[in-house]
């Protein structure tokens, strides 16, 4: 009985509590309608905000289309204010017991003249400088006009837009990205700018085992994986005075990307769909099967006279493989396709007085112009600002992307395109038996006419059967707290977490190659797993002018930065897996190699800057940053990087006021030092390894593998910049000009090779030498017509950079290679010459006859020996040149072509880089086009070396149809004769060094914005339709398929070589953007 009574009391108490809570909650809800006090019409979008006693925002809502609102209050003792643009703010007393009628009075303030001063400043600045007052060299670009075009990444959008920024497409393969160089190659490493997204530096490649050639693509993946529609603006920092703020990672320039944030107002939905057609540029014309066989027969005849014709080129119908060697196969055409790209983008944005939000989702499926290549990316971004009070703002940023890329394996350093160019066209793709019946298998003989089947593979078979994919996931969370202590002191606290994991898998089945079952490439599988993470914190105290004085403005900030990053990797490779259905290297295969590793790096940074402005005319901005890195030993762990910028806004001087056409203009000067650290986390440590050599009984010997580097130190980059910013004619004409010089000292060579007699072959890193870049930049923008219905503007940018080694390290070996055989260029580095310099022979054409192949003196006279006989020209004193052979300049006139005749023949650095364009809009139509150019640089055309030499069994281009054939033949444009295994007809010379100058139409766009009244009928906010075409027209003298050749500053002996990578495609895009 007692138990039942207790249960009844408990139930009653619970119900009573619920009723009281419900009553209490109901009593905190206020309702009402907001109207205009004059005409009594409903006020739409009025903000009804609850404030506590400390003026912190507690809750809020907005009035609907009828002016009605419902607000659930935290405490009825709090104040409620009603406000909206155009009306006086009204504070009301909340009454939950009635429907409140609130009348707002219109603002009746008469403004005869209004002066608006915009204080533009980045949300995540480390320097607390207004954008208008920046005296360092930087450029900010708004990407709103590029969002309707066919660009898939920020690099595509920036190409040709910024002076001093050289952007090169690394490849036309999906997801390959681009290479960015700001003001020239300035170091012996990954010369890529730092990517900063919303104030957070992105991952940099720093693993000990990294391949520098792929590091560029990995670093620039941070630009590829951001949806262009998410980007509000990109600011490019060029000089050391501005980049030093970002520490050692910013030595090669900085790209500050700011994404969209929430907005005050009702929620808005936007969707954009962009389908694209990708078409590869016309290929180099190659010989067909019949032309190829005739060429091969001629090569054999010129080399051997009488010879036995190999069965593969004899058209012998009794030959067992006759049907396999009687084709006319266009190998490059067989692996090339037109591809489609699908780009979907959806975003939601809005907010009220308390919370503002921005959320987006992007999905891109990019098809490649090489068969079975594609890239699929899904990314999402959430930016949330929560206004806890008038002084306290909490920001959360979340970003995630997943990227899947499918490509093809390289076999003996050749990709499928390179093989397709040289593969014998008389060979069949598919295998036939002796009666001409298809077997259903690819034709992959172990030995073919060209050679070993594992080297001269079937590119179609490999492209259809191999696997080479990369799966990547990247997650970033950033939390920010901003607290305004008072009107002039602000504290900012930032914590950012980055996680990145990616897996690469490749597989090569036995039936894709012509190899026997004992070959190590049979059913070869490889898998690599990598995890990287980083935690970054920033604590900043920023201040504005504590005194109110129109003549003096003082701002600054002190920032403490920590960064901890770590990585883990594992790699497994095996072969002879028993079935092509099993592609996991860990299952039933013979292990080729297993490796694993991990590392960790810590960095500390302290930054102080002080900015002073006097009478809005004279500006001084100073920064000092001190960085410490665990990469260095105690001797050089800390680096100090100062910077100063000075500006004179001469347009504000009293003596300039008579020039009514002069607007805000400035003359500026900056100087600074930035630093760089080695990319390897453990570069300074000595390493040891166990070995069987020297084993004692059962105990292995431990031997040193690398030298400990206690005095490894920061690379230092000093630069100055003098700039002019000019605005004229009511801001219709803008000019920006810069002259700069930057010198990199204590260059970090990674690695640095040393004589093996020392017991080692290299240092992991070494400081030494100096490298200089100097040049000038110019940007122009002119709004020719500004009207209500018609606007027309033009823009131009250009720059020149000169690069050269000033000094080289002591005992530096200036020659990496002295090989001068066919297709080989000696690799040299000389003081006073730039990175990427070519050295080789000067090609003078073709000897018309045997009598012309004689040695000559400096005056052109034939040299005779002591017996009066003409001295013939020779190669290395062994081969005697004949009619039809290549003719090279004999520099020292000794009758012998050898290493003494090698000279400087060009370099890979452009003299001028820039772009220009125009934009027009008429009513709801807009038209824009832009061009990009690179001038004054050279390319080693490796494709021509491989396809015009006529000294091997590879296919050749149709250029060889203009070859020398008979004695005395001397024609313009004639190339040397066909000669199998000729030792000197294809030497590394300026015959294959071609000017890469080009002018390219990189974007052409026509857009139409649907009239607002039509959108209203469709219940839509906006509709924008656009058609764009990218890279559809190129003007160039280069004979290769595409003149965009990547740069690699990691190697001082690097030269720019066209190795037949997939060229960037022509892209045709339709765009439909709908706002709800």
DRENTOR-466640 format. One record per residue (C-alpha): residue in one letter; x, y negated, z. Coordinates in steps of 0.5 Angstrom, whole numbers, plus 500, padded with zeros to 3 digits. Each point is the difference from the previous one (the first is absolute). Example, Ala and Ser with C-alpha at 12.3 -4.5 7.8 and 13.67 -1.06 7.14 Angstrom:
BEGIN
a525509516 s502493498 
***
This chain:
BEGIN
x500500500 x506495502 x503502493 x494498496 x499494504 x507498499 x500501492 x493496500 x504494503 x506501496 x496500493 x496494503 x506496501 x503501493 x493498497 x500494504 x508498499 x498501492 x494495501 x504495503 x506501495 x495499495 x497494503 x506497501 x503501493 x493498497 x501493504 x506499497 x498500493 x498493497 x496499494 x498494496 x500496493 x505494498 x496495496 x502493497 x498494504 x498496495 x496505495 x499506504 x503504495 x504507502 x507499501 x504506497 x506503503 x500496506 x505502506 x498502506 x505501505 x501502507 x506497504 x502501507 x502495505 x507500498 x498499493 x501507497 x496503495 x496505503 x495502494 x496497494 x495501495 x498496494 x493498497 x497503495 x496498493 x494498505 x505496505 x498506505 x505503505 x501505505 x506499505 x502505506 x503496505 x505503505 x498495505 x494495500 x504495504 x505499494 x499494495 x497501493 x502496494 x497499494 x504498494 x500500492 x504495495 x496494499 x496500507 x502497507 x502506504 x495501506 x501503507 x493504502 x498503507 x498507498 x493502502 x499508499 x493499502 x498496494 x501500492 x504494500 x499494495 x507497498 x500493496 x507498497 x501493498 x504499494 x507496500 x498493498 x508498500 x501496494 x507501497 x502494495 x507503499 x503507502 x507502501 x501508500 x507502503 x501508499 x505503504 x501506497 x504505504 x501508499 x496504505 x506504502 x506495499 x506501505 x502493499 x494495501 x501496494 x495497496 x500502493 x500493497 x506499504 x505506498 x507497498 x502507498 x499504494 x494504499 x494500496 x493502501 x495504495 x493501501 x498506496 x492499499 x501499493 x504507499 x494504503 x496501494 x506502496 x503507499 x505499505 x501506505 x505497505 x503493502 x506501496 x496500494 x497494502 x506496502 x504502493 x502494497 x496495505 x506498504 x507497498 x506504503 x496506501 x502506495 x495505500 x501507496 x496505499 x504506502 x495505496 x494501497 x498506504 x494499504 x502498507 x507498498 x500493502 x505495498 x507497502 x500493503 x506495500 x500493503 x506496498 x504505497 x504507503 x503498507 x502506503 x503507499 x493503502 x493500500 x499493497 x492500501 x497494504 x497502506 x492501500 x496496506 x493502500 x496495505 x506499504 x502507500 x507502497 x498507496 x505506500 x507500497 x503506498 x506502505 x501507500 x507503500 x498505494 x496495496 x502499492 x500493499 x498500493 x493502503 x500495506 x498495496 x494503498 x498502507 x501493503 x496497494 x495505501 x498495506 x497496494 x497505496 x496503505 x496493502 x494499496 x501494496 x493497502 x502501507 x506494499 x498493502 x507497498 x507502499 x506496503 x507501497 x506498504 x506499496 x506496504 x503502507 x497495504 x493503499 x502507500 x505500506 x493500504 x499507498 x507502502 x504505496 x495503497 x498494496 x507499497 x498501493 x494496501 x493501503 x493500497 x495498505 x493503498 x494498504 x493504499 x493497500 x497499507 x493500503 x496493498 x494496504 x493502497 x496506499 x503506497 x502501493 x501506496 x504500494 x501506495 x505500494 x501505495 x506500495 x501506494 x506499496 x503503494 x507502500 x504500493 x507502500 x504495495 x502503493 x506505501 x507500497 x499504493 x503507500 x502505495 x495505498 x502507499 x502500493 x504494501 x504503506 x502506496 x503496495 x504496505 x502506503 x503503494 x503494498 x504500507 x502507499 x503498493 x503494502 x504503506 x501507497 x499500492 x498507499 x496503506 x495506501 x493496501 x497502507 x494504499 x496495504 x501494495 x501505494 x492501498 x501507500 x493504500 x504506502 x502497506 x496503506 x499493503 x498497493 x494497502 x503497507 x505496496 x496498494 x495494503 x500493500 x499498507 x499493503 x502502507 x499493502 x493499497 x498507504 x502497507 x497493498 x493498501 x495495501 x498499508 x494497504 x501496506 x494500505 x500494505 x494499505 x500495506 x495499505 x500495506 x496497505 x502493504 x496495504 x500498508 x497495505 x503496505 x502506504 x503505495 x502500493 x501506496 x503502493 x500508498 x502502493 x500507497 x504501493 x501506496 x504501494 x501506495 x506498495 x501504494 x507501497 x502500493 x504506501 x496506500 x498503507 x502493504 x496496504 x499496507 x494500504 x500495506 x495499505 x501494505 x496496505 x501494504 x497497507 x501493502 x496498506 x501493504 x496500507 x500493503 x500502507 x499492502 x503494497 x507501502 x500508500 x500504493 x501507499 x501503493 x500507498 x503502493 x499507498 x503503493 x500507497 x502503494 x501506496 x504501494 x500506496 x505500494 x501506495 x506500495 x505504497 x507503502 x507499497 x504505498 x507499500 x499492500 x495500494 x493499501 x495503495 x500493496 x507501499 x500507498 x494498495 x505495496 x505505499 x497507499 x500503494 x494499496 x500506496 x499504506 x493502502 x496498506 x497507500 x503507499 x499504494 x502507499 x503502493 x494500496 x498493502 x495502505 x499496507 x502504506 x497495505 x506498503 x504494500 x507500495 x505500505 x506504498 x506502504 x505497495 x497496494 x504496495 x501494504 x503504506 x498503507 x492500501 x501498507 x503494497 x496499494 x494501503 x493500496 x497493503 x493502498 x500506504 x504497506 x495494500 x494505500 x503505505 x504496505 x498497507 x503493503 x495497504 x501495506 x495499506 x500494504 x496498506 x502493503 x496497506 x501493503 x497497506 x501493503 x498497506 x501492501 x498496506 x500492499 x499496506 x500492500 x503498507 x498493498 x500496494 x507500499 x503507502 x497507497 x503507502 x499505495 x501508501 x500505495 x501507500 x500504494 x501508499 x501503493 x500507498 x502503494 x500507497 x501503494 x501507496 x504501494 x499507496 x503503494 x499506496 x503503494 x497507497 x504505496 x496499494 x502492499 x507502499 x504504496 x504504505 x501507503 x498503506 x507499504 x500492499 x499496506 x494496496 x496505500 x493499503 x504494504 x496497506 x502494504 x496496506 x502494504 x496498506 x502493503 x497496506 x502493501 x497495506 x502493502 x497496506 x501492500 x499495505 x500493499 x499495506 x500493498 x499493504 x499494495 x499493501 x497494496 x502493502 x499499508 x499492498 x495496496 x504496495 x499499493 x507499499 x503506503 x498508499 x504505504 x498507499 x504507501 x499507503 x504505504 x499507498 x503507503 x499506495 x501507501 x500506495 x501507501 x500505494 x501507499 x499506495 x500507499 x501504494 x500508498 x502503493 x499507497 x502502493 x500508498 x499503493 x498507498 x493500503 x497506498 x494497496 x498493497 x494500504 x504499506 x504493500 x501500508 x508500501 x499503506 x497506498 x504507497 x505496496 x508499501 x502494504 x504495496 x501495505 x497498507 x501493503 x497496505 x502494504 x497494504 x502493502 x498494504 x502493500 x499494505 x500493498 x500493505 x499493497 x499493503 x498495496 x499492502 x498495495 x499492501 x497496495 x500492500 x496495495 x501493501 x495495497 x497506495 x507499496 x506503503 x500507502 x505504503 x499508502 x505504503 x500508502 x504504503 x499508500 x504505504 x500507498 x502506504 x500507496 x502507503 x503501493 x506496502 x505502506 x501495506 x505496496 x496497495 x493502503 x497493500 x499495494 x499493500 x496497494 x499492500 x496496495 x498493499 x496496495 x499493499 x495496496 x498493497 x493499498 x502494496 x493499498 x498497507 x505495499 x498493500 x504498494 x497506496 x492498501 x500495494 x501507496 x492502500 x502506496 x504503505 x497505505 x503504506 x507501498 x507503503 x507500499 x503506505 x506504502 x501506503 x506504503 x500507504 x503506501 x497507500 x502507501 x500507498 x501507504 x501507497 x494504498 x503506504 x498500507 x506504502 x505497495 x505498505 x501507503 x505505499 x497507498 x502507501 x498507496 x501507502 x504504494 x503507499 x506497498 x505501506 x495504504 x503503506 x497507501 x493499501 x500493501 x500495494 x504494499 x497493501 x503495495 x499492500 x496498494 x500493500 x504494504 x497496506 x499493498 x501496506 x501493496 x494501496 x497493499 x494496498 x500498492 x500493500 x496495495 x501493500 x496496495 x498492499 x494498496 x499493497 x492499498 x496495497 x492500501 x496495495 x493499500 x497495495 x494497497 x495501506 x503507501 x499502492 x507501499 x505504504 x507502500 x505504504 x507500499 x506504504 x508500499 x503506505 x506504501 x500506505 x507504502 x499506503 x506502504 x503506503 x496504495 x497507503 x502506495 x496506501 x504504500 x507498498 x504505497 x508501502 x505505498 x499507502 x507500502 x498497506 x496506502 x493497499 x497498493 x496494503 x498495505 x493500501 x500492500 x506495500 x500493500 x504496495 x499495494 x496494498 x495499495 x497494497 x493498497 x499493498 x495497495 x494495499 x492501500 x494496497 x493500501 x495496496 x492500501 x496495496 x492499500 x499497494 x493499500 x496500506 x492499499 x494502503 x499506495 x506500496 x507501503 x507502497 x507501503 x507503498 x505502504 x508502499 x505503504 x507501499 x507502503 x507502499 x505504505 x507501499 x503506504 x507502501 x505503505 x504495503 x505505504 x500508500 x502504507 x507501501 x503506496 x493501496 x501504494 x497496495 x499506495 x495505502 x501504493 x505499494 x496505496 x499498493 x497505496 x494501496 x494496504 x505498505 x501493503 x506499505 x497497506 x504494503 x499494505 x504494499 x501494504 x496494496 x495505497 x493501502 x497507502 x498504494 x505498496 x502505494 x507502497 x501503494 x502500493 x498495495 x497503494 x501498493 x496504496 x502506495 x506501496 x498501493 x505504498 x506504502 x505494497 x496495505 x502504506 x507497501 x503497506 x501492499 x503495504 x498493502 x499497494 x497506497 x505503496 x501507499 x506503505 x505504497 x505505503 x507500499 x499504494 x496495497 x494504501 x493497502 x499502507 x493503501 x495498506 x499506505 x496501506 x505501506 x505502495 x497507498 x494499496 x501496493 x495496498 x497501493 x495497496 x493500503 x503499507 x498495505 x505494500 x502497506 x504494502 x508501501 x501495505 x507501501 x501502493 x504506501 x496505495 x497504506 x493499503 x501501508 x499497507 x504494498 x495498495 x494500505 x497493501 x495496503 x494501496 x494497504 x496500506 x493502503 x498494503 x495495497 x502493499 x493497500 x494503503 x493497500 x493499497 x495496498 x492500499 x494496499 x493500504 x494497497 x493500503 x493498497 x494500504 x499507502 x506503495 x507500501 x506502496 x507501502 x507503497 x507501503 x507501497 x506503503 x507500498 x507502501 x506498496 x507501500 x501507502 x502506497 x498507500 x504507499 x495504495 x501507503 x495502495 x504497494 x506504503 x496506500 x496500494 x505496495 x507504501 x499505495 x505504504 x496506503 x494504499 x495495503 x494497496 x502493498 x496494498 x498498493 x505494501 x505506498 x497500493 x505494498 x506504502 x506500495 x500506495 x506499495 x507496499 x499493499 x493499502 x500493504 x493498501 x497495505 x497504507 x504506498 x502505506 x505505500 x500507497 x497506502 x505504503 x499506505 x505499506 x503494498 x505497505 x499493499 x494498496 x496498506 x504497505 x498495505 x500494497 x496494498 x497503495 x495503505 x500493504 x494497498 x497493502 x494501504 x497493499 x492501500 x494495501 x494504502 x492498500 x499503507 x493498501 x494498496 x493499504 x494498498 x494499505 x493498501 x496498506 x493501500 x496494501 x497499507 x493500498 x501507497 x503503506 x494497504 x496504496 x504506501 x500499507 x508500500 x505494502 x504501494 x502504494 x507499497 x501504493 x507500497 x505503495 x507500500 x506503496 x507501503 x507501497 x497500493 x505496496 x507500501 x505496496 x507503500 x506502496 x501506504 x500507496 x498504506 x492501502 x501495506 x505495502 x498500507 x506504504 x500500507 x506498504 x504503506 x505496504 x501506505 x506502495 x505495498 x502503494 x492501498 x499498492 x493499497 x498506496 x494502497 x499507502 x493501496 x496499506 x492500499 x499492497 x495496504 x493501496 x496495496 x494499505 x493498498 x495499506 x493498501 x497497506 x494500504 x499496506 x494500504 x498496506 x495502505 
***
